[in-house]
Amino acid sequence: MPQRALTGTRIRERRLARGVRQSDLARQVGVSPAYLNLIEHNRRRIGGKLLLDLADVLEVDVQALSEGAEGALIQTLREVAGVQGETTEELQQPEGFAGRFPAWAALMSEQHGRVRALERVVGVLSDRLAQDPFLSESLHEVLSTAASIRSTAAILSDDTLDPEWQARFRRNLGEDSTRLAGAAQSLIDHLDTSPADSAGQQLPQDEVETFLTDPAGMIAQLERAQIAQHAELVDTMVASPQLTSATAKTLAREMLLRFGQDAVALPFDVLQAAVERFGVDPGLLAAQTGADVAVVMRRLGVALTSPPRGPAGLVICDGSGTMVFRRALPGLEMPRFGGGCPLWPLYRALAQPGMPICDHVELPGQPVQRYVCFALCEVLPQGGFDQPPVRRSTMLILPPTPSDTVPSRPVAVGPSCRICPRETCAARREPSILAGGF
């Protein structure tokens, strides 16, 4: 098996292919030429914002620099081999197959990606059908209007009805018919919206999620500014055409202000240096940097974008379990409207405010998905002893690495009961729509 190139070597190869001088590239990403030379000769580790900047300047996907194009393909082939739980020696060596038959390997990877995408669509559609408030209101409007039309029609069928009352009921019938047509059209438009089509999403939460898919640039601006300037900066950011409703702008504004405060409390350079030295344990990082654990978790959730410990997922819910922010990992969807698996550390932390939780979780599927989750519930101050406590739970989701010590029995969780194939789960509250799993 050929030795895979290191990150620095890939950066150098890409730079030479584009005809960029080392000094020019160093100036564009804000480092000295000597330091970039050490990176290109694999004598300095690289990650985080610097890697993102290099990938941006060199116009290449960050994963192609950190792992190489073949790395993602080989990892996908390993996932395909694990679908049936096979562990033969031949299946444990996908590098040879990818080297001899690259086209077949790419085709298998693409098909596997489509299967995973369809699984995610099932989850999103199930969540919408079960919990979407707009869908519920539209169906209620259609049904109530249809019932009103039926009652009016029954009254008009009486030949003895006074002509004046007949005219009134005919007018009501016309108004109800117009209202029914409008409600039905709104319902059709909502159902026609594809879960994967960000341009057609209608809910404010969907707009905010799309807007904050990659917030690193906006957070970097807030980090460089004074706290007093944040409000004005954020107002400029939320004027983006991606946010079409006032509700979406308000939600995005609140989240960006929180991320800005976190960035000032824990600058990226400090976080990056601490991660390189101590790893990604939020508790240990909080002790070393002096920042709150929740602040560390939120910073990691938006800052970790590349292997080996990224990309990271970040989920925040309030005391009712309702999602207020969701930045999920690729392939992992958390229900937006509630109804999620109660075994997730995110929800368990609500019952233990201030108590950090770290769990290895395992989701069903093909292949089985495993993640490392850190969760913590905060009690927000309300300004008086007579005020009820307001709780907010935060969960950081990370992909495992080979160096992690995985427990013999990870916590078995699911996306939600409706699409979880585990029939014997003690936490199940409703039957699954999946007869035999995906």
C-alpha positions as CSV (number, residue, x, y, z in Angstrom):
1,M,0.0,0.0,0.0
2,P,1.5,3.4,-1.0
3,Q,2.2,5.8,1.8
4,R,-0.3,8.6,1.8
5,A,1.1,12.1,1.5
6,L,1.1,14.3,4.5
7,T,-0.9,17.6,4.8
8,G,2.2,19.8,4.3
9,T,3.2,17.9,1.2
10,R,-0.3,18.3,-0.3
11,I,-0.2,22.0,0.4
12,R,3.2,22.3,-1.4
13,E,2.0,20.2,-4.4
14,R,-1.1,22.4,-4.7
15,R,0.8,25.6,-4.4
16,L,3.3,24.5,-7.1
17,A,0.5,23.3,-9.4
18,R,-1.0,26.8,-9.2
19,G,2.4,28.5,-9.7
20,V,2.1,30.5,-6.4
21,R,5.3,31.5,-4.7
22,Q,5.8,30.4,-1.1
23,S,6.2,34.0,0.1
24,D,3.0,35.1,-1.7
25,L,1.0,32.3,-0.2
26,A,2.4,33.0,3.3
27,R,1.4,36.7,3.0
28,Q,-2.1,35.9,1.9
29,V,-2.8,33.6,4.9
30,G,-1.0,35.8,7.4
31,V,2.0,33.7,8.4
32,S,5.8,34.1,7.8
33,P,7.4,32.3,4.8
34,A,9.7,30.5,7.2
35,Y,6.7,29.1,9.1
36,L,4.9,28.0,5.9
37,N,8.1,26.3,4.8
38,L,8.1,24.3,8.0
39,I,4.5,23.3,7.4
40,E,5.2,22.3,3.8
41,H,8.0,20.0,5.0
42,N,5.6,18.5,7.6
43,R,7.6,19.9,10.5
44,R,4.7,21.8,12.0
45,R,1.1,20.6,12.6
46,I,-1.7,22.5,11.0
47,G,-5.4,22.7,11.4
48,G,-8.3,25.0,12.2
49,K,-8.5,28.5,10.6
50,L,-5.0,28.4,9.0
51,L,-5.9,25.2,7.1
52,L,-9.2,26.7,6.0
53,D,-7.4,29.9,4.8
54,L,-4.9,27.8,2.9
55,A,-7.6,25.7,1.3
56,D,-9.5,28.9,0.3
57,V,-6.5,30.6,-1.2
58,L,-5.4,27.4,-3.1
59,E,-9.0,26.9,-4.2
60,V,-9.2,23.3,-3.0
61,D,-11.5,21.4,-0.6
62,V,-10.1,21.4,2.9
63,Q,-10.5,17.6,3.1
64,A,-8.3,17.2,0.1
65,L,-5.5,18.9,2.0
66,S,-6.1,17.2,5.4
67,E,-6.7,13.7,4.2
68,G,-6.1,13.7,0.5
69,A,-8.8,12.8,-2.0
70,E,-8.2,9.1,-1.6
71,G,-8.6,9.3,2.2
72,A,-12.4,10.2,1.9
73,L,-12.9,7.4,-0.7
74,I,-11.2,4.8,1.4
75,Q,-13.1,5.8,4.5
76,T,-16.4,5.4,2.6
77,L,-15.3,2.0,1.3
78,R,-14.7,1.0,4.9
79,E,-18.2,2.1,5.8
80,V,-19.6,0.1,2.9
81,A,-17.8,-3.0,4.1
82,G,-19.2,-2.5,7.6
83,V,-22.9,-2.5,6.4
84,Q,-23.2,-6.2,6.8
85,G,-20.8,-6.4,9.7
86,E,-18.2,-8.3,7.7
87,T,-14.7,-8.3,9.2
88,T,-12.7,-10.5,6.7
89,E,-9.1,-9.5,6.0
90,E,-9.9,-8.7,2.4
91,L,-12.6,-6.2,3.3
92,Q,-10.4,-4.6,5.9
93,Q,-8.0,-3.5,3.1
94,P,-10.0,-1.2,0.8
95,E,-6.8,0.6,-0.3
96,G,-6.0,-2.2,-2.7
97,F,-9.5,-2.2,-4.3
98,A,-9.4,1.6,-4.7
99,G,-6.0,1.4,-6.3
100,R,-6.9,-1.3,-8.8
101,F,-10.4,-0.3,-9.6
102,P,-10.8,3.5,-8.9
103,A,-13.8,3.9,-11.0
104,W,-15.7,1.1,-9.3
105,A,-14.6,2.4,-5.9
106,A,-15.9,5.8,-6.8
107,L,-19.2,4.3,-8.0
108,M,-19.7,2.4,-4.8
109,S,-18.9,5.5,-2.8
110,E,-21.5,7.5,-4.7
111,Q,-24.2,4.8,-4.3
112,H,-23.5,4.6,-0.6
113,G,-23.8,8.4,-0.3
114,R,-27.2,8.2,-2.0
115,V,-28.4,5.6,0.4
116,R,-27.3,7.7,3.3
117,A,-29.0,10.7,1.8
118,L,-32.3,8.9,1.4
119,E,-32.1,7.8,5.1
120,R,-31.7,11.4,6.1
121,V,-34.7,12.4,3.9
122,V,-36.8,9.8,5.7
123,G,-35.9,11.2,9.0
124,V,-36.5,14.8,8.0
125,L,-39.9,14.0,6.4
126,S,-41.0,12.0,9.4
127,D,-40.1,14.9,11.6
128,R,-42.1,17.3,9.5
129,L,-45.2,15.1,9.2
130,A,-45.2,14.4,13.0
131,Q,-44.2,17.8,14.4
132,D,-44.2,20.6,11.8
133,P,-46.5,23.4,13.3
134,F,-47.2,25.0,9.9
135,L,-48.4,21.6,8.5
136,S,-50.7,21.1,11.5
137,E,-52.1,24.6,11.2
138,S,-52.7,24.2,7.5
139,L,-54.4,20.8,7.9
140,H,-56.6,22.3,10.6
141,E,-57.6,25.2,8.3
142,V,-58.4,22.9,5.4
143,L,-60.5,20.5,7.5
144,S,-62.4,23.2,9.4
145,T,-63.2,25.1,6.2
146,A,-64.4,22.0,4.5
147,A,-66.6,21.2,7.4
148,S,-68.1,24.8,7.2
149,I,-68.8,24.4,3.5
150,R,-70.5,21.0,4.1
151,S,-72.7,22.6,6.8
152,T,-73.6,25.5,4.6
153,A,-74.4,23.3,1.7
154,A,-76.7,21.2,3.9
155,I,-78.6,24.3,5.0
156,L,-79.0,25.5,1.4
157,S,-80.5,22.2,0.4
158,D,-83.6,23.2,2.3
159,D,-86.1,24.6,-0.2
160,T,-88.2,26.4,2.5
161,L,-85.3,28.7,3.5
162,D,-86.0,32.4,3.3
163,P,-84.5,34.0,0.1
164,E,-82.6,36.6,2.2
165,W,-81.0,33.9,4.3
166,Q,-80.2,31.9,1.2
167,A,-78.3,34.9,-0.2
168,R,-76.3,35.1,3.1
169,F,-75.4,31.5,3.1
170,R,-74.4,31.6,-0.6
171,R,-72.1,34.5,0.2
172,N,-70.6,32.5,3.2
173,L,-70.2,29.5,0.9
174,G,-68.2,31.6,-1.6
175,E,-66.0,33.1,1.1
176,D,-65.3,29.7,2.6
177,S,-64.5,28.3,-0.9
178,T,-61.9,31.0,-1.5
179,R,-60.4,30.4,2.0
180,L,-60.3,26.6,1.3
181,A,-58.5,27.2,-2.0
182,G,-55.9,29.4,-0.3
183,A,-55.3,27.0,2.6
184,A,-55.0,24.1,0.2
185,Q,-52.5,25.9,-2.0
186,S,-50.4,26.9,1.1
187,L,-50.4,23.3,2.2
188,I,-49.3,22.1,-1.3
189,D,-46.5,24.6,-1.5
190,H,-45.3,23.6,2.0
191,L,-45.3,19.9,1.1
192,D,-43.6,20.5,-2.2
193,T,-40.6,22.0,-0.4
194,S,-37.7,19.5,-0.5
195,P,-35.9,18.9,2.7
196,A,-32.6,19.2,0.8
197,D,-33.6,22.4,-1.0
198,S,-32.4,25.3,1.1
199,A,-33.8,27.8,-1.4
200,G,-37.3,26.6,-0.8
201,Q,-37.4,26.3,2.9
202,Q,-40.1,28.3,4.6
203,L,-39.6,28.0,8.3
204,P,-37.4,30.6,10.1
205,Q,-35.4,27.9,11.8
206,D,-34.5,26.5,8.4
207,E,-33.3,29.8,7.2
208,V,-31.2,30.3,10.3
209,E,-29.7,26.8,9.9
210,T,-28.7,27.5,6.3
211,F,-27.4,31.0,7.2
212,L,-25.2,29.6,9.9
213,T,-23.9,26.5,8.0
214,D,-20.4,28.0,8.1
215,P,-20.3,30.9,10.5
216,A,-16.5,31.0,10.9
217,G,-16.0,34.2,8.9
218,M,-18.7,36.1,10.8
219,I,-17.5,34.9,14.2
220,A,-13.9,36.0,13.2
221,Q,-15.2,39.5,12.5
222,L,-16.9,39.6,15.9
223,E,-13.8,38.3,17.6
224,R,-11.7,41.2,16.3
225,A,-14.3,43.8,17.3
226,Q,-15.2,45.2,20.7
227,I,-18.3,43.9,22.4
228,A,-19.9,47.4,22.1
229,Q,-19.6,47.0,18.3
230,H,-21.2,43.6,18.0
231,A,-24.8,44.7,17.8
232,E,-24.1,47.0,14.8
233,L,-22.0,44.3,13.1
234,V,-24.6,41.6,13.6
235,D,-27.3,43.9,12.2
236,T,-25.3,44.1,9.0
237,M,-24.8,40.4,8.9
238,V,-28.5,39.5,9.3
239,A,-29.4,41.8,6.5
240,S,-28.4,38.8,4.3
241,P,-30.9,37.8,1.6
242,Q,-30.8,34.2,3.1
243,L,-32.9,35.5,5.9
244,T,-36.3,36.5,4.5
245,S,-38.5,36.7,7.6
246,A,-38.3,39.0,10.6
247,T,-38.3,35.9,12.9
248,A,-35.3,34.4,11.1
249,K,-33.4,37.6,11.5
250,T,-34.2,37.8,15.2
251,L,-33.1,34.2,15.8
252,A,-29.9,34.6,13.8
253,R,-29.1,37.8,15.6
254,E,-29.4,36.2,19.0
255,M,-27.2,33.3,18.0
256,L,-24.5,35.5,16.4
257,L,-24.4,37.8,19.5
258,R,-23.9,34.7,21.7
259,F,-21.2,33.3,19.4
260,G,-19.5,36.7,19.4
261,Q,-19.4,36.9,23.2
262,D,-17.9,33.4,23.2
263,A,-15.3,34.4,20.7
264,V,-14.2,37.3,22.8
265,A,-14.1,35.2,25.9
266,L,-12.1,32.5,24.1
267,P,-10.2,33.7,21.0
268,F,-9.6,31.2,18.2
269,D,-5.8,31.2,18.6
270,V,-6.0,30.4,22.3
271,L,-8.5,27.6,21.6
272,Q,-6.4,26.2,18.7
273,A,-3.2,26.1,20.8
274,A,-5.1,24.5,23.7
275,V,-6.6,21.8,21.4
276,E,-3.3,21.0,19.9
277,R,-1.8,20.5,23.4
278,F,-4.6,19.0,25.4
279,G,-7.1,17.5,22.9
280,V,-10.8,18.3,22.7
281,D,-12.0,17.5,26.2
282,P,-14.2,20.6,27.0
283,G,-13.6,20.2,30.7
284,L,-9.9,20.1,30.4
285,L,-9.9,22.9,27.9
286,A,-12.0,25.0,30.2
287,A,-9.6,24.4,33.1
288,Q,-6.6,25.4,30.9
289,T,-8.1,28.5,29.3
290,G,-10.3,29.8,32.1
291,A,-13.4,29.8,30.0
292,D,-16.8,28.3,30.9
293,V,-17.3,24.7,29.8
294,A,-20.4,25.7,27.8
295,V,-18.4,28.5,26.0
296,V,-15.7,25.9,25.1
297,M,-18.3,23.5,23.7
298,R,-19.9,26.2,21.6
299,R,-16.5,27.4,20.3
300,L,-15.5,23.8,19.4
301,G,-18.8,23.2,17.7
302,V,-18.2,26.0,15.2
303,A,-14.4,25.9,15.0
304,L,-13.7,22.2,14.5
305,T,-14.2,21.8,10.7
306,S,-11.5,19.3,9.7
307,P,-10.1,15.9,10.7
308,P,-9.0,14.3,13.0
309,R,-11.7,15.7,15.4
310,G,-13.9,17.5,12.9
311,P,-16.2,18.4,11.6
312,A,-18.1,18.8,14.8
313,G,-21.8,19.0,15.5
314,L,-23.4,21.4,18.0
315,V,-27.0,21.2,19.3
316,I,-28.6,23.5,21.8
317,C,-32.1,23.0,23.4
318,D,-34.2,24.8,26.0
319,G,-35.7,23.2,29.1
320,S,-38.6,21.8,27.1
321,G,-36.3,19.9,24.8
322,T,-37.0,22.2,21.8
323,M,-34.1,22.8,19.6
324,V,-32.9,26.5,19.6
325,F,-29.8,25.8,17.5
326,R,-28.8,22.8,15.4
327,R,-25.6,22.4,13.5
328,A,-25.6,18.6,12.8
329,L,-22.8,16.5,11.4
330,P,-23.1,15.2,7.8
331,G,-25.3,12.2,8.0
332,L,-26.7,12.9,11.4
333,E,-30.1,14.7,11.7
334,M,-31.6,15.7,15.1
335,P,-35.4,16.3,15.1
336,R,-36.1,20.0,15.0
337,F,-39.6,20.0,16.5
338,G,-39.1,17.7,19.5
339,G,-39.8,14.0,19.7
340,G,-36.1,13.2,19.7
341,C,-34.6,10.1,21.5
342,P,-34.6,10.8,25.2
343,L,-31.4,8.8,25.6
344,W,-29.3,11.5,23.9
345,P,-26.9,13.2,26.5
346,L,-28.4,16.5,25.4
347,Y,-31.7,15.7,27.1
348,R,-30.3,13.7,30.0
349,A,-28.2,16.7,31.0
350,L,-31.4,18.7,31.6
351,A,-32.0,16.6,34.7
352,Q,-28.5,17.3,36.0
353,P,-27.8,21.0,35.7
354,G,-24.1,21.8,35.9
355,M,-23.1,18.1,35.6
356,P,-20.9,17.5,32.5
357,I,-21.8,14.3,30.6
358,C,-19.5,12.4,28.2
359,D,-20.9,9.4,26.3
360,H,-20.0,7.3,23.3
361,V,-23.3,6.9,21.4
362,E,-24.2,4.4,18.7
363,L,-27.0,5.0,16.1
364,P,-28.6,2.2,14.0
365,G,-28.1,2.2,10.3
366,Q,-25.9,0.9,7.5
367,P,-23.2,1.1,8.8
368,V,-23.7,1.7,12.5
369,Q,-22.7,5.3,13.3
370,R,-20.7,6.1,16.4
371,Y,-20.0,9.5,17.9
372,V,-18.5,11.0,21.1
373,C,-20.9,13.4,22.8
374,F,-20.2,16.1,25.5
375,A,-23.3,17.6,27.1
376,L,-23.9,20.2,29.8
377,C,-27.0,22.0,31.1
378,E,-26.7,25.6,32.2
379,V,-29.1,27.4,34.5
380,L,-29.5,31.0,33.1
381,P,-29.8,33.8,35.6
382,Q,-33.2,35.5,35.9
383,G,-32.4,38.4,38.2
384,G,-34.3,37.3,41.3
385,F,-34.7,34.4,43.7
386,D,-38.4,34.2,43.1
387,Q,-38.0,33.6,39.4
388,P,-38.2,30.0,38.0
389,P,-34.9,28.6,36.7
390,V,-34.4,28.6,32.9
391,R,-32.3,25.8,31.6
392,R,-30.4,25.4,28.4
393,S,-28.6,22.3,27.4
394,T,-25.7,22.2,25.0
395,M,-24.2,19.1,23.3
396,L,-21.0,18.8,21.3
397,I,-20.9,15.9,18.8
398,L,-17.6,14.6,17.5
399,P,-16.6,11.7,15.3
400,P,-14.5,9.1,17.1
401,T,-10.8,8.6,16.3
402,P,-8.8,5.4,16.3
403,S,-7.1,6.5,19.5
404,D,-10.4,6.8,21.5
405,T,-11.1,4.2,24.1
406,V,-14.6,3.0,23.1
407,P,-16.6,1.4,25.9
408,S,-17.8,-2.2,25.3
409,R,-21.4,-1.1,25.3
410,P,-21.9,2.4,23.9
411,V,-25.2,4.2,24.6
412,A,-27.7,3.0,22.0
413,V,-29.6,6.1,20.8
414,G,-31.7,6.9,17.7
415,P,-32.9,9.9,15.8
416,S,-36.5,9.5,17.0
417,C,-38.8,6.6,17.9
418,R,-40.7,6.9,14.6
419,I,-37.7,6.0,12.5
420,C,-35.7,3.9,15.0
421,P,-35.6,0.2,14.2
422,R,-34.7,-0.9,17.8
423,E,-37.9,-2.6,18.9
424,T,-36.9,-3.6,22.4
425,C,-35.7,-0.1,23.5
426,A,-37.1,0.7,27.0
427,A,-37.4,4.4,26.1
428,R,-39.6,3.7,23.1
429,R,-42.9,5.8,23.3
430,E,-44.4,5.0,19.9
431,P,-44.1,2.2,17.3
432,S,-41.5,2.7,14.5
433,I,-42.7,3.2,10.9
434,L,-39.7,0.9,9.8
435,A,-40.7,-2.7,9.8
436,G,-37.1,-4.1,9.5
437,G,-34.8,-1.2,9.7
438,F,-33.3,0.8,6.7
